[in-house]
């Protein structure tokens, strides 16, 4: 990849090949195709491998698949593995159940400025619309904001703790962008950094990536955002074109709580993950040496 194309999209996935197939479809349909895709797989089976293989001929060398054994929810480690497998200088982490809109990469590329990391908003689709998208390959990532506004209320889910309004795609009064001076820093609704997190490779390395002590659901994204801010970075919003389209699914949160780890970081001035990119690289190198 040239410096002009220096962007990798890391897709976190686990055992939902149908959703991953749609995410890859939406990524291939981007208005800007100058980017790499890394599927960061937290131990999925052969069905996910088949989806990746089916897209290899389409993406070519732009598609990479990294995999780790399924020994529990290890999203933080999987994302670090994806970062190590990526080649670009700017990394965008997205969830495998969130579809990027067609001009998503365009929006990220414009907002990926020095001194900033990126987060965004998401629109939650209803169970009914999600089934249609999955079963009929409805290209909702191509829908315009007016098309979403004309969608019936039953097709869009407003969950208790999430914002699911189509108006997210037409935030006329929201001017927060990294390139606009005098605007407040962006904080995603309910600290939801995990479904879209954009950061320069050097900035991610400086804080040692995601902390792999986070196992089970939640917290690793908030922890990373906190540590990045301590380095002087601010959080920016790439705009409505970066709003992710979230497929409905039953609640998947594990019983594990990482709240104590989040509080631990908040109570210190530490910027580096205790167990992060460096430790994973050493682990992989040791494993490679043993295999040799």
C-alpha positions in Angstrom: 0.0 0.0 0.0 1.3 3.5 -0.8 1.3 6.3 1.8 -1.8 7.7 0.0 -3.7 4.5 0.7 -2.4 4.2 4.3 -5.5 3.0 6.0 -6.5 -0.4 7.5 -10.0 -1.3 8.6 -9.9 -4.0 11.4 -13.2 -5.9 11.7 -13.8 -7.7 15.0 -15.8 -10.9 14.5 -16.9 -14.0 16.4 -19.2 -16.7 15.1 -21.6 -14.6 13.0 -20.4 -15.3 9.4 -23.7 -13.9 7.9 -23.0 -10.5 9.5 -19.4 -10.6 8.6 -20.3 -11.3 4.9 -22.5 -8.1 4.9 -19.8 -6.0 6.5 -17.3 -7.2 3.9 -19.9 -6.5 1.2 -20.4 -2.9 2.5 -16.6 -2.4 2.7 -16.1 -3.6 -0.9 -18.9 -1.2 -1.9 -17.1 1.9 -0.5 -16.8 5.0 -2.6 -13.1 5.0 -1.7 -11.5 1.6 -2.1 -7.9 2.5 -1.1 -7.7 0.6 2.1 -6.9 -2.7 3.6 -9.3 -5.0 5.5 -8.1 -7.1 8.4 -10.6 -9.6 9.9 -9.8 -10.0 13.6 -11.3 -13.3 14.5 -11.8 -14.3 18.2 -12.0 -18.0 17.5 -14.8 -18.5 15.0 -15.2 -21.8 13.1 -15.1 -23.0 9.5 -18.1 -21.0 8.4 -16.3 -17.7 9.1 -13.2 -19.0 7.4 -15.4 -19.8 4.3 -16.7 -16.3 4.2 -13.3 -14.8 4.3 -12.1 -17.2 1.6 -15.1 -16.3 -0.6 -14.1 -12.6 -0.5 -10.4 -13.2 -1.1 -10.8 -13.2 -4.9 -12.7 -9.9 -4.7 -10.4 -8.0 -2.3 -7.2 -9.7 -3.3 -4.2 -8.7 -1.2 -6.3 -6.1 0.6 -8.0 -8.8 2.8 -6.1 -10.3 5.7 -7.5 -12.8 8.3 -6.0 -13.2 11.7 -7.4 -15.8 14.1 -6.9 -16.9 17.7 -8.2 -19.9 19.6 -11.7 -19.7 21.1 -10.8 -19.9 24.8 -13.3 -17.2 26.0 -14.2 -13.7 25.1 -10.8 -12.1 24.3 -11.8 -9.2 22.1 -8.9 -6.9 23.3 -6.3 -9.5 22.3 -8.1 -10.1 19.0 -8.0 -6.4 18.2 -4.3 -6.2 19.1 -3.7 -9.2 16.8 -5.6 -7.3 14.1 -3.4 -4.3 14.6 -0.2 -6.4 14.4 -1.6 -8.0 11.2 -2.4 -4.6 9.6 0.1 -2.8 7.4 -1.2 0.7 7.3 -0.3 3.7 9.4 -3.9 4.5 10.4 -6.2 1.9 11.9 -10.0 1.9 12.1 -11.5 -0.8 14.4 -15.1 -1.7 13.7 -17.5 -4.3 15.0 -18.5 -7.3 12.8 -22.2 -6.5 13.4 -22.0 -2.9 12.3 -22.3 -1.9 8.6 -20.3 1.1 7.4 -22.2 3.5 5.1 -20.9 3.9 1.6 -18.8 7.0 2.2 -17.5 5.8 5.5 -13.8 5.5 4.4 -14.0 8.9 2.8 -15.2 10.4 6.1 -12.5 8.6 8.1 -9.7 9.7 5.7 -10.7 13.3 6.0 -10.9 13.2 9.8 -7.8 11.2 10.5 -5.7 14.2 11.5 -2.6 14.4 13.8 -3.6 15.0 17.4 -6.9 13.2 17.2 -8.4 9.8 17.5 -11.9 9.1 16.2 -15.2 7.7 17.4 -18.7 7.9 16.0 -22.4 7.2 16.5 -24.6 4.3 15.4 -28.1 3.7 14.2 -29.7 0.5 15.6 -31.8 -1.4 13.1 -34.8 -3.3 14.3 -35.0 -7.1 14.4 -37.3 -7.0 11.4 -35.1 -4.8 9.2 -32.0 -6.7 10.3 -33.5 -10.0 9.2 -34.4 -8.4 5.8 -30.8 -7.1 5.4 -29.3 -10.5 6.3 -31.7 -12.6 4.3 -32.2 -10.4 1.3 -28.8 -8.6 1.2 -30.6 -5.2 1.3 -27.8 -2.6 0.8 -28.8 -0.3 3.6 -25.3 1.2 3.6 -26.3 2.8 0.3 -29.4 4.4 1.7 -29.4 8.2 1.8 -30.3 10.1 4.9 -33.8 11.0 3.4 -34.3 7.3 2.7 -33.7 6.5 6.3 -36.0 9.3 7.4 -38.8 7.8 5.3 -38.3 4.4 6.9 -41.2 3.5 9.1 -40.6 3.6 12.9 -41.0 -0.1 13.2 -37.9 -0.6 11.0 -35.6 1.3 13.3 -35.0 0.3 16.9 -34.8 2.8 19.7 -33.1 0.8 22.5 -33.3 2.0 26.1 -29.6 3.0 26.3 -28.8 3.6 22.7 -29.8 6.3 20.1 -31.5 4.6 17.2 -33.1 7.6 15.4 -32.5 8.1 11.6 -31.8 11.7 12.5 -28.3 10.5 13.4 -27.7 10.7 9.7 -28.7 14.3 9.4 -27.1 16.0 12.5 -27.4 19.5 11.1 -26.5 21.2 14.4 -23.7 18.9 15.3 -20.5 20.7 14.0 -17.9 18.7 16.0 -15.1 17.8 13.5 -11.4 17.5 14.0 -10.8 20.2 11.3 -13.1 22.8 12.9 -11.6 25.0 15.5 -13.4 25.9 18.7 -15.7 22.9 18.7 -16.0 20.7 21.9 -14.3 17.3 21.9 -16.6 14.4 20.8 -17.7 11.8 23.4 -19.8 9.0 21.8 -23.2 8.3 23.3 -22.8 6.2 26.5 -19.0 6.0 25.9 -19.7 3.7 23.0 -16.2 3.7 21.4 -16.0 0.1 20.6 -18.0 -0.1 17.3 -15.8 2.5 15.6 -12.4 3.5 16.9 -9.9 5.3 14.6 -6.3 5.8 15.7 -2.9 6.3 14.2 -0.6 3.3 14.5 2.1 5.4 16.2 -0.4 6.7 18.8 -1.7 3.2 19.4 1.8 1.9 19.9 2.6 4.7 22.3 -0.1 3.5 24.7 0.7 -0.2 24.0 -2.7 -0.9 22.3 -5.7 -2.5 24.0 -5.1 -4.0 27.4 -5.5 -7.7 27.1 -6.4 -8.1 30.8 -9.9 -7.1 29.6 -11.6 -10.4 29.0 -15.4 -10.8 28.8 -17.6 -8.0 27.6 -16.8 -4.3 27.7 -14.4 -1.7 28.9 -11.4 -2.2 26.7 -12.5 0.6 24.4 -13.2 3.1 27.2 -9.8 2.2 28.8 -8.0 2.9 25.5 -9.8 6.2 25.0 -8.8 7.3 28.5 -5.1 6.5 27.9 -5.0 8.1 24.5 -6.4 11.3 26.0 -3.6 11.3 28.6 -1.1 11.6 25.7 -2.8 14.8 24.7 -5.0 13.4 21.9 -8.6 14.6 21.5 -11.5 12.6 20.3 -13.1 13.7 17.0 -16.2 12.8 15.1 -15.9 12.1 11.3 -19.5 13.2 10.7 -22.7 11.5 9.8 -21.2 9.5 7.0 -19.3 7.5 9.6 -22.6 6.6 11.5 -22.6 2.8 11.7 -25.7 0.7 11.0 -26.0 -1.8 13.8 -27.6 -5.2 13.1 -30.0 -6.3 15.8 -29.1 -9.4 17.8 -30.0 -10.9 21.2 -28.0 -9.6 24.2 -24.6 -11.1 24.2 -22.9 -9.5 27.2 -21.0 -12.0 29.3 -21.2 -12.2 33.1 -17.7 -10.8 33.4 -17.4 -7.2 34.5 -14.4 -5.2 33.6 -15.5 -2.1 35.6 -12.7 -2.6 38.2 -10.0 -2.4 35.4 -11.6 0.8 34.0 -11.6 2.3 37.5 -7.9 1.2 38.0 -6.9 3.1 34.9 -8.9 6.2 35.9 -7.2 6.2 39.3 -3.7 6.3 37.8 -1.7 8.5 35.3 -0.7 5.4 33.3 -0.8 5.7 29.5 0.4 2.2 28.5 -1.6 -1.0 28.6 -0.3 -3.4 31.2 -0.6 -6.3 28.8 -0.8 -4.9 25.3 0.8 -4.9 21.8 4.3 -5.4 23.0 3.5 -8.4 25.2 1.4 -9.9 22.4 4.3 -9.4 19.9 6.7 -11.1 22.3 4.3 -14.0 22.8 3.9 -14.5 19.1 7.6 -14.3 18.5 8.3 -16.8 21.2 5.7 -19.2 19.7 7.2 -18.8 16.3 10.7 -19.6 17.7 9.4 -22.7 19.4 7.7 -23.8 16.2 11.0 -23.4 14.3 
